[in-house]
Amino acid sequence: MTDNLRGSLWMLLAMAGFAVEDAFFKAATGAGAVTPGTGTLLFGLLALGVSALVSTMRGQPLWHPAYLQHRLLIRTGFEIMGRLFFALSLAFNTLSTTSAILQAAPLFVMLGAGVILSERIGPRRWFAMALGLVGVLLILRPTPEAFSPTTIFAVLGMLGFAGRDLATRTSPPEVHASQLNLLGFATVAFAGIVLIMFEPGLPSLPTVQGAALISGTALAGVIGYGALTAAMRTGEVSVVTPFRYFRLIVALGIGVAIFGERPDALTLAGAALVVGSGLYTLLRDARRRSAS
């Protein structure tokens, strides 16, 4: 088995893990077993505990002074934004819609790389990004009759994750991937505290069902993060990255099978445009690198 094949399989596992994580969280918050804030806090703490245990077993220190460098502070700020609004979107929107909008994040990473990092982006890639944005608009349907204000949560969450991924490119190289995971889950817990502050009434403990579902969220999240790290370190980035879109396929299947969601034609067409434009961008970049 080649490294690229192993990396691709790791990426498929990672995306399946993240899709299951989203489903567990939506089941917990959608059924009222736990509030979005409490669920996010417990998810972050549980995943942080598991990640800390894994890092300790690997001999990686839990704290790194670079956590306080401005580049990682910016990354943390975007992570908080992404986690806050993604949690709200999972609680108040369908899993299909939230996952479809999230797939636009790589396109916004490309936009940021061109505008902020001054990376060269050709006209075809700009056109692909424009098609992806059209796909997002098909999902959002920003008309007075069809627009749902809660879909803004998904857009803001997607922008937060795109900013995080862009900031990761400039993160200090001396910070190990497992340490970035620790910082990420600590940020999830902090985002939960912020959400709790804006929720009505006093915080309450989750039901037994809610605690079980959030535990499943944390376990799936840790598996997803671990598999993602393995994928990015095993295969070539240009080969394994397109398999990120497997997350949407799994999410659509879970949404239909478990939550009874029925994405309409516009939502499916928008998702296809987002995924297609992203895949085109990644494959074109791979061809450009192989030709150079």
C-alpha positions in Angstrom: 0.0 0.0 0.0 1.4 3.4 -1.0 1.7 6.4 1.3 -0.8 8.3 -0.8 -3.3 5.4 -0.5 -2.8 5.2 3.2 -3.1 9.0 3.5 -6.4 8.9 1.5 -7.8 6.2 3.8 -6.9 8.2 6.8 -8.6 11.3 5.3 -11.8 9.3 4.7 -11.7 8.1 8.3 -11.2 11.7 9.5 -14.1 13.1 7.5 -16.4 10.3 8.6 -15.3 11.0 12.2 -16.1 14.7 11.9 -19.5 14.0 10.3 -20.4 11.6 13.1 -19.2 14.2 15.6 -21.6 16.8 14.0 -24.4 14.3 14.1 -23.9 13.4 17.8 -23.8 17.1 18.7 -26.9 17.9 16.7 -28.8 15.0 18.3 -27.8 16.3 21.8 -28.7 19.9 21.2 -31.6 19.4 18.8 -33.5 17.1 21.3 -33.0 19.6 24.2 -30.8 17.1 26.1 -28.2 19.8 26.5 -27.9 23.4 25.5 -25.5 24.4 22.7 -23.2 26.2 25.2 -23.1 23.4 27.8 -22.7 20.8 25.0 -19.8 22.8 23.4 -18.1 23.2 26.8 -18.4 19.5 27.7 -17.3 18.4 24.3 -14.2 20.6 24.5 -13.3 19.4 28.0 -13.7 15.7 27.2 -11.8 15.9 24.0 -9.1 18.0 25.7 -8.7 15.4 28.4 -8.4 12.6 25.8 -5.9 14.6 23.7 -3.9 15.5 26.8 -3.6 11.8 27.7 -2.5 10.9 24.2 0.1 13.7 24.1 1.5 12.7 27.4 1.8 9.1 26.3 3.7 10.4 23.2 6.0 12.5 25.4 4.7 15.8 24.1 4.5 18.7 26.6 1.0 20.1 27.1 2.1 23.7 27.2 4.2 25.5 24.6 5.2 29.2 25.0 4.3 29.8 21.4 0.6 29.5 22.3 0.9 33.2 23.3 2.5 34.4 20.1 0.3 36.7 18.0 0.1 34.3 15.1 -1.4 31.6 17.3 -3.6 34.1 19.1 -5.1 35.1 15.8 -5.7 31.4 15.0 -7.3 30.9 18.3 -9.6 33.9 17.7 -10.8 32.4 14.4 -11.2 29.0 16.0 -13.5 30.5 18.7 -15.6 32.2 16.0 -15.9 29.0 14.0 -16.8 26.9 17.0 -19.3 29.3 18.4 -21.3 29.7 15.2 -20.9 26.2 14.0 -22.4 24.9 17.2 -25.3 27.3 16.9 -25.9 26.2 13.3 -25.9 22.5 14.2 -28.5 23.3 16.9 -30.8 25.4 14.8 -30.3 24.3 11.2 -30.3 20.9 9.4 -27.1 18.9 9.4 -27.2 18.8 5.5 -27.3 22.6 5.2 -24.6 23.2 7.8 -22.2 20.7 6.3 -22.8 21.9 2.8 -22.0 25.5 3.7 -18.9 24.4 5.6 -17.5 22.9 2.4 -16.9 26.5 1.1 -14.1 27.0 3.7 -11.3 25.9 1.3 -12.4 28.4 -1.3 -12.2 31.2 1.3 -8.8 29.9 2.4 -7.7 30.3 -1.2 -9.2 33.8 -1.3 -7.3 34.7 1.9 -4.1 33.2 0.6 -4.3 35.4 -2.5 -5.3 38.6 -0.7 -3.4 38.3 2.6 -0.5 36.0 1.8 0.0 37.3 -1.8 -0.1 33.8 -3.3 -0.6 33.8 -7.0 -4.1 32.8 -8.1 -4.9 32.4 -11.8 -8.2 33.5 -13.5 -9.5 29.9 -13.7 -9.1 29.4 -9.9 -10.9 32.7 -9.3 -13.7 31.5 -11.6 -13.9 28.2 -9.6 -14.2 30.2 -6.4 -17.0 32.3 -7.9 -18.9 29.1 -8.8 -18.4 27.9 -5.3 -19.9 31.1 -3.9 -22.9 30.7 -6.3 -23.3 27.3 -4.7 -23.4 28.8 -1.3 -26.0 31.3 -2.4 -28.2 28.5 -3.8 -28.1 26.9 -0.4 -28.8 30.1 1.5 -31.4 31.5 -0.9 -31.1 35.1 0.3 -34.7 36.1 -0.7 -37.3 37.3 1.7 -39.4 34.3 1.1 -36.8 31.5 1.3 -34.1 33.0 3.5 -33.6 31.6 7.1 -31.7 33.9 9.4 -30.2 31.0 11.3 -28.2 30.0 8.2 -26.0 33.0 9.0 -24.6 30.9 11.8 -23.3 28.4 9.3 -21.7 31.1 7.2 -20.0 32.8 10.2 -18.8 29.4 11.4 -17.4 28.6 8.0 -15.6 31.9 7.8 -14.2 31.3 11.3 -12.8 27.9 10.3 -11.4 29.3 7.0 -9.6 32.0 9.0 -8.3 29.3 11.4 -7.0 27.2 8.5 -5.4 30.2 6.9 -3.7 31.2 10.1 -2.4 27.7 10.5 -0.3 28.2 7.5 1.7 30.9 9.4 1.7 29.1 12.8 5.1 28.5 14.4 6.7 25.4 13.0 8.1 24.4 16.4 4.5 23.7 17.7 3.7 20.0 17.2 0.5 19.0 15.5 -0.7 17.3 18.7 -0.1 20.6 20.6 -2.2 22.4 18.0 -5.0 19.9 18.7 -4.7 20.6 22.4 -5.0 24.3 21.7 -8.0 23.7 19.4 -10.0 21.6 22.0 -9.2 24.2 24.7 -10.6 26.8 22.4 -13.8 24.6 22.0 -14.2 24.6 25.8 -13.8 28.4 25.9 -16.3 28.9 23.1 -18.7 26.8 25.2 -18.3 29.2 28.1 -19.0 32.2 25.9 -22.1 30.6 24.6 -23.3 29.8 28.1 -23.0 33.4 29.0 -25.6 34.4 26.4 -28.0 31.5 27.0 -31.1 32.3 29.1 -31.3 31.1 32.7 -28.7 29.4 34.8 -26.6 26.6 33.3 -27.9 23.1 34.0 -26.4 19.7 33.8 -27.2 17.6 30.7 -29.5 14.7 30.9 -28.1 11.2 30.8 -28.9 11.0 27.1 -27.2 14.4 26.6 -24.1 13.3 28.4 -23.9 10.1 26.4 -24.3 12.0 23.1 -21.7 14.6 24.0 -19.3 11.8 25.0 -19.8 10.3 21.5 -19.2 13.8 20.1 -15.8 14.0 21.9 -14.8 10.5 20.9 -15.6 11.0 17.3 -13.9 14.4 17.3 -10.6 13.0 18.7 -10.7 10.2 16.2 -11.3 12.7 13.4 -8.4 15.0 14.5 -6.0 12.1 14.9 -6.9 10.6 11.5 -6.6 14.1 9.9 -3.1 14.5 11.3 -2.1 11.1 10.1 -3.5 11.8 6.6 -1.7 15.1 6.2 1.6 13.5 7.3 1.3 10.3 5.3 0.2 11.2 1.8 0.8 14.2 -0.5 -1.4 17.1 0.4 -2.7 17.6 -3.1 -3.7 13.9 -3.2 -5.4 13.5 0.2 -7.0 17.0 0.5 -9.8 16.4 -2.1 -11.1 13.6 0.1 -12.2 16.3 2.6 -15.5 16.5 0.7 -16.4 13.0 1.9 -17.6 14.7 5.0 -20.5 16.2 3.1 -21.5 12.8 1.6 -21.5 11.2 5.1 -23.4 14.2 6.6 -26.1 14.0 3.9 -26.5 10.3 4.4 -26.8 10.7 8.2 -29.2 13.7 7.8 -31.5 11.6 5.6 -31.2 8.3 7.6 -31.3 9.6 11.2 -32.8 13.1 11.2 -35.3 12.6 8.4 -33.9 15.5 6.4 -34.8 15.8 2.8 -32.5 18.3 1.0 -34.3 19.9 -1.9 -32.9 20.2 -5.4 -31.4 23.7 -4.9 -29.6 22.6 -1.8 -28.1 19.5 -3.6 -27.2 21.7 -6.6 -25.5 24.2 -4.4 -23.6 21.5 -2.6 -22.5 20.0 -5.9 -21.2 23.4 -7.1 -19.3 24.0 -3.9 -17.7 20.5 -4.0 -17.1 20.6 -7.7 -15.4 24.0 -7.6 -13.2 22.9 -4.7 -12.2 19.7 -6.3 -11.3 21.6 -9.5 -9.2 24.0 -7.6 -7.3 21.2 -5.8 -6.8 19.1 -8.9 -5.6 22.0 -11.0 -3.1 22.9 -8.2 -1.9 19.3 -8.2 -1.3 19.4 -12.0 0.5 22.7 -11.8 2.9 21.3 -9.1 3.6 18.1 -11.1 4.3 20.2 -14.2 6.8 22.5 -12.5 
